[in-house]
Amino acid sequence: MAIPISLEDWRAGGETFGYRGHEIFYRTGGDWADAGKPALVLIHGFPTASWDWAHQWEALCERYRVAALDMIGFGFSAKPPAYDYSIMDQADLHETFLDRLGVEACHILAHDYGDTVAQELLARHIERGAAAGAQILSVCFLNGGLFPEQHRATFTQRLLHSPLGPVLSRAMTRARFETGFCEVFGPETRPEAGELDAFWTMMNTNGSLKRIGHKLIRYIAERREHRERWVGALQQSPVPLRVIGGALDPVSGAHMVAHYQKLVPDPDTVLLPHVGHYPQLEAPAEVLDAFLDFQSAIATT
């Protein structure tokens, strides 16, 4: 399915702000003058960017004040080679972003790497209560490594995370990217050449992911290091959670959802049987419906 907002239009509709001396790209949509309209923050995954949400953007903007940024190291944001990339810092970035927008409370829809950022934001919400920062109203997770013991990294990810990571990053080509990227999609829902070209363009704008991929992939080790904190946030969450998972994802598919159902109290999960790691791209209408159904359910409880 063709993405309804071109990459060029996505970028043209965005803005930037400074974070720790670096330029961060973001987009907002919906009626921000209507303070009674709930805020929704979209958090993208690795190695892509906020454009991942283009399919759902217009529909979500009809119902929410929507905000999404390209995390540092991704998309149209800066990709400084001499930077200490971490999940904690990406969470700090989102808190800075929400403060800049004047958001006092928000829902979160996250994917992949963004799931882990959302887990850290949820952990902070639990620690602080109503004391400080934007309050989290709900979190909806798409495919991601919620449990490090269930994350099945691809061959490319394992190499990036190894001592060979810097060499592999520099050796990345458009063809190698396509091979590695497409293997996490469902066999019938893989991206078309134009989409892959757009993803590759984003990865090589404002610096290159080729220079920092081995640094960004450190999130694999971070998930192990902070496992109790981030899994604990799921288990102790005071706000509603839902997982929408593409079952055919070899990295964090049906097996991750099954583990979530075992470990998280009163699990709310939706499994999409025919798609892989990027359900928002592979089954955009189904993801939108499942998310809005979740929101409707929690609005009536």
Buried (B, 14 or more C-beta within 10 A) or exposed (E): EEBEBBBEEBBEEBEBBEBEEBBBBBBBBBEBEEEEBBBBBBBBBBBBBBBBBBBBBEBBBEEBBBBBBBBBBBBBBBBBEEBEBBBBBBBBBBBBBBEEBEBEEBBBBBBBBBBBBBBBBBBBBBEEEEEEBBBBBBBBBBBBBBBBEBBBBBEBBBBBBEEEBBEBBEEBEBEEBBEBBEBBBBEEBBBEEEBBBBBBBBBBBBBBBBBBBBBBBBBBEBBEEBEEBBBBBBEEBEBBBBBBBBBBBBBBBBBBBBBBEEBBEEBBBBBBEBBBBBBBBBBBEBBBBBBBEBBEEBEEE
